[in-house]
Amino acid sequence: MAKTSARRPAAKSAAAKPATRPATKPAKAATKSAKSPAVGFGPETFAFLAELEHHNERPWFEANRERYERCVRGPALAWITAIGPALKTFAPHFVADARPSGGSLMRIHRDTRFAADKRPYKSHVGMHFRHASGKDIHAPGLYVHVEPGRSMLGVGLWHPEPEPLAKIRAYLVEHPERWLAVTGATGFRRHWKLEGESLVRVPRGFDPAHPLADALRRKDHIAMCTVTDAQLAGPVKPFADRFAAASAYLGLLCDALDLAL
């Protein structure tokens, strides 16, 4: 009886302790994690993608699906979540959507319906940050490509339809000084290079001798920036900084298409 009565006050005292202190510690840890998430694409990501390149078949993929989820899809979704706040600071109308399906992470499955190459899977990771107005509008975007030895960043429009391309050409004729300032800026040229296809001649209706003849011949308005596997294993901030260095280029294309950056 004496032992029983000795235990009761201790139990009562423990129950009387406030629950605020245990709840506060996890909250602080969560805040710290949100500020500096552990993200990046490590060697296991590139190892999986390299193996998929050589075993691009459904039985192999299904046998290694857990590795895909852990080493590829999981890190990609964490990367998208981490870069989202930074994008809002210089391109608030572009969306970093970390949903597993239908968001910024592009499908690993290839569309083979009309392709001669019937391999079922992509051997790279693609992340596309689209304009908030919707997936189907002809708007510039930001793109991240993760592939062993071939990773890169992209910004702009790839193969735009005739109407938005005509709008961009008309805008360049009206604002040639802006195009020269944006594409000639030191911060832009340090990391980014204009890429894509061009026409042989300046399109009909434009002066062949125009100072921006090369820009007017462009069929694509995209800039690319190469990155290394080692860089992708590190924090997200350097990639956000590179995208920020291309924000004036992105803004020019948005203005040409009457879209908010």
N, C-alpha and C positions, 0 to 999 in steps of 0.2 A: 504493500500500500504506500509505503514511504517513497519507493522508487517511482510509482505512478504519479504521485502528487508533485514530485520534483520535475517531472518532464512537462507537466501542463503549463507552468509559467513560461518555459522556453518556447513552446509552440505558440503561445499567445503573443509573446514578444516578437517572434518572427512574422506572425500574421499582421502585426501592427506596423511593421516597417513600410514606409511609403514605396510605391512601385515606380516612382518617377526616375530614380537613378538608373535602374537597369534599362528603362526605355530610352533614356537620354543617350547612353553610349552607342547603341546601334544606330540611332539617328545621326550622330556625328560621323560614324563610320560610313554610313550611306552617303552623306554629303561629300565626304572626302572622295569616295569612289566615283561619284558623279562628276567631280571636277577633274579627276585624273584617271579615267578608266584604263584598265590594262588591255590594250588592243594592239593589233598588228598581225601580220602574216608571217609566221615562222617557217623554219625548214620543213615542218610536217605538211604545211599547205602546199609548198612547191613540190615536195616529194609525191604527194597524192596526184597533183596535176600532171607531173611527168609520167607517172605510172598510167594514168588515164589515157594519156596520149598513145601509149603502146598497147593498152588493153581496152580500147574503146568499144566495149560490147556490154550488153545488158547483164549477162550472168556475173561478169567481174564486178560491175558497178553495184549490183544488188548484194554481192558478198562483201563489199567494202562500203556499204551505205553508212554504217556507223562512223567510219573514218571521215567520210564526206561531211556528215553533219558536224562532227567535232573539229575537224581540221580546216574545213573550207567554209561551209555555210555559217557556222557559229561565229568565226572571226569576222566574216564579211558583214554580218548583221551588227556586230559590236562596232565595227569600223564606221558603218553608216550612222549609228547612234551617236558616236563620238564626234563626228565632223559636223553634224547638224547645227549645233549652236554657233559654230564659226561661220558657216555659210550664211546664217541669218544676219551677220554683221555687215556683209558687203553685197549679198544677193538675196534679200529677204523673200523674194517671190519664187525662189527655187527650193524644192522640197527634198529633204533627206528622209525617206520613209523606210523604217526598219521592219516593216511587216515581212514575215517569211515568204508570203506570196502576194504578188500584185504591187509590191513596193519598189524601192530603188534597186534591189538586187535582181539582176536579170536571170532568167531561167538557165539551168545547166543543160537542159534538153535542146538539141538542135531541131529546127524545122526542116525536115527532110522531104516534105511532100513534093517539092518541085526541084530538088537538088540532085545532082549526079552523085555527090558524096553522101552516102547513106549512114555514115557514122552517127550514132544516136546522141552523143554528148559533146559539149564544148570542153576543150582542155584548158580553159582559162576562166577566170572570174570576171564578170562585167557588172559594174554599178553605174547607174544612170540617174542623175539628179535633174528631174524635169521641172518645167515651169508650172506654177500652181494653177494656171488656167486649164490644165488638162493634158492628158497623154497625147491626144490626137491633133493638137494645134501645131502649126509649123513654127516652133519656137526654138531658140538655141538651148543647149543643155550643157551640163558638165558630166564628164565620163571618167571612170577609173577602170583600167584594164590590168588585171593581175595574171601574169603568165611567166613561167620560169625563163629568165633572160630576156623577156620581151615586154615587160611592164611599162605602162605609160599613162599619162593623163591627157584628156582632151577637153576642149571647150569650143562651142560653136554649133554650126549646122552641117550635117553630112548629107549630101544629095538632097537639098531642099527642092520642093515642088516649084514649077515655073513662077507662080504668083509671088511667093515670098522672095524668091531670088530676084525677080524684077524690082521689087520694092527696095531691096538692099542696093541694087545697082543704081536706082534713081536717087537713093539717099547719098551714095558716094559722090555722085555728080554734083549734088547740092552742097555737100560738106566735105570736099576733098581734104581740107586742112585738118579736119578731125581724124580722118583715116590715117593720115601721115603722122599725126601726133601720137595716136594710140599705138599703131604698129611699130613706130620708131622709138617708143619710150624705152629707156634703159632697163627698167624693171621687167618689162614685158620681154624684151629681146634676150635678157639674161637666161631665161628658162624656156621660152616658148618659140616655136617655129611654125609659120603658116604652112599648111599641108593641103592635100586634096587635088582634085582634077581641075583642069582649065580647058577652055575652048582654044582652038588654034587661032581664031580671029576674034576681035571685039564683036559682040553681038550686034545685030542689026538695030539701027536707031541710035547708036552711040558713036561718038567721034573716034575713029581709029587712032587719031593722034592725041587723044586725051591724056593728060599727065598720069591718070590712074588706069591706063589701058590694061595693065596686068591684073589689077584688082577687078576690073569690069569683066575680064575673061574668065574669072573664077566660076566653076560650077559648084564648088564646096567652099564654105566659109568656116574653116576649122583650124585651130592651132593645137599643136601637140607638144608634150613635154615628157621626155624619157625619165624613168626612175629605175632604181636597182632593187633587186630582191632584198638586199640588206637594209635599204631605206624603208621598205615596206614592213620590215620587222619592227620598226621603231614607232614613235608616237605619231599621232595624226597631225599635229600642228604644222610641221613643215609642208605638208600637202595642202592644208588650208591656206598657208601663206602663198603658195604657188598659184592656187586658184585666185586668191585675192589680187595677185600681180596681173592676172588676166581679166579682172573685173571691168576695166575700162573697155576692153575689146568686147566683152559680153554685153556691156551697157550700150555700146554703139549698135550692135546687132538688134538688141531689144528696141532701141529708139527707132531704128529703121522699120521695124515691124509693129510699131505702136504698142509695145508691151512694156510693163513696168519691170525694172530690174529687181 
